[in-house]
Amino acid sequence: MPGRLPLFLDACVRGAVTEGLLRRGWDGVRAVDLSGEGAKDPPLFEHAASLGRVFVTNDGPLHEVALEWLREGRPFRMIYWSKNDDRRCTAGQILDAFDELAAQEDDP
């Protein structure tokens, strides 16, 4: 069934994107609200997974954390776009991409 995923928004996600997602009705928890500024990536990633939330980031080093989890067979969900994509796209384009994702049917 299509729908909006519960999100865990990394501090590096542009404020306009974070605020736009929340305004559009996405269920989002901001990392800075839980851990403040400068929290380390692995504990944030772990916390998002424990809450069953999709980790949303454009922080390149998180790929290493995700790859480690894949090697270990640990379940997680993540939405990532590169810093280059972040510079190239408007906040509105990123928000529209999230809405398009929510409109897709899940695979059986």
C-alpha positions as CSV (number, residue, x, y, z in Angstrom):
1,M,0.0,0.0,0.0
2,P,1.4,3.4,-0.8
3,G,2.0,5.8,2.0
4,R,4.4,8.1,3.8
5,L,7.2,6.4,5.6
6,P,8.2,7.3,9.1
7,L,11.4,9.4,8.7
8,F,14.5,10.1,10.8
9,L,15.9,13.3,9.4
10,D,19.7,13.7,9.7
11,A,21.0,17.1,10.7
12,C,22.7,17.6,7.3
13,V,19.4,17.6,5.5
14,R,18.6,21.2,4.4
15,G,16.2,23.0,6.7
16,A,13.9,23.8,3.9
17,V,13.6,20.1,3.0
18,T,13.1,19.1,6.7
19,E,10.5,21.7,7.3
20,G,8.8,21.0,4.0
21,L,8.4,17.3,4.7
22,L,6.9,18.1,8.1
23,R,4.5,20.7,6.5
24,R,3.5,18.1,3.9
25,G,2.4,15.7,6.7
26,W,5.4,13.4,6.8
27,D,6.0,11.7,10.2
28,G,9.5,13.0,10.8
29,V,11.8,12.9,13.8
30,R,14.8,15.3,13.6
31,A,18.1,14.0,14.8
32,V,19.0,17.4,16.3
33,D,15.9,17.3,18.5
34,L,17.1,14.0,20.0
35,S,20.9,14.3,20.1
36,G,21.7,17.9,19.5
37,E,24.2,19.1,16.9
38,G,27.3,17.1,16.2
39,A,26.0,13.6,17.1
40,K,27.9,10.7,15.6
41,D,26.5,8.9,12.7
42,P,26.5,5.2,13.8
43,P,24.4,5.8,17.0
44,L,21.9,7.9,15.1
45,F,21.7,5.2,12.4
46,E,21.1,2.6,15.1
47,H,18.5,4.7,16.8
48,A,16.6,5.3,13.6
49,A,16.6,1.5,12.9
50,S,15.4,0.7,16.4
51,L,12.5,3.1,15.9
52,G,11.7,1.5,12.5
53,R,12.3,4.9,10.8
54,V,13.9,5.6,7.4
55,F,17.2,7.4,7.9
56,V,17.1,10.4,5.6
57,T,20.5,12.0,4.7
58,N,22.8,13.4,2.1
59,D,25.8,12.7,4.3
60,G,28.3,10.6,2.2
61,P,30.1,8.9,5.1
62,L,26.9,7.2,6.2
63,H,27.4,4.9,3.2
64,E,30.1,3.2,5.2
65,V,27.7,2.6,8.1
66,A,25.0,1.3,5.7
67,L,27.5,-1.0,4.0
68,E,28.7,-2.4,7.4
69,W,25.1,-3.1,8.3
70,L,24.5,-4.8,5.0
71,R,27.5,-7.1,5.5
72,E,26.2,-7.9,9.0
73,G,22.7,-8.6,7.7
74,R,21.1,-6.0,9.9
75,P,17.9,-4.5,8.7
76,F,17.5,-0.7,8.0
77,R,15.9,1.7,5.6
78,M,17.6,4.8,4.2
79,I,16.9,7.5,1.7
80,Y,20.1,9.2,0.4
81,W,21.0,11.7,-2.2
82,S,24.4,13.1,-2.8
83,K,25.7,16.6,-1.9
84,N,25.9,17.3,-5.7
85,D,22.3,16.3,-6.1
86,D,21.4,18.5,-3.1
87,R,23.1,21.5,-4.8
88,R,21.6,20.8,-8.1
89,C,18.0,20.3,-6.9
90,T,15.6,22.8,-5.3
91,A,14.0,22.0,-2.0
92,G,10.7,21.7,-3.9
93,Q,12.2,19.1,-6.3
94,I,13.4,17.0,-3.4
95,L,10.1,17.3,-1.6
96,D,8.3,16.2,-4.8
97,A,10.6,13.2,-5.1
98,F,9.5,12.2,-1.5
99,D,5.9,12.5,-2.5
100,E,6.4,10.4,-5.6
101,L,8.1,7.8,-3.5
102,A,5.1,7.7,-1.1
103,A,2.7,7.3,-4.1
104,Q,4.4,4.1,-5.3
105,E,3.0,0.7,-4.5
106,D,5.1,-1.6,-2.3
107,D,6.4,-4.7,-4.0
108,P,4.8,-7.9,-2.7
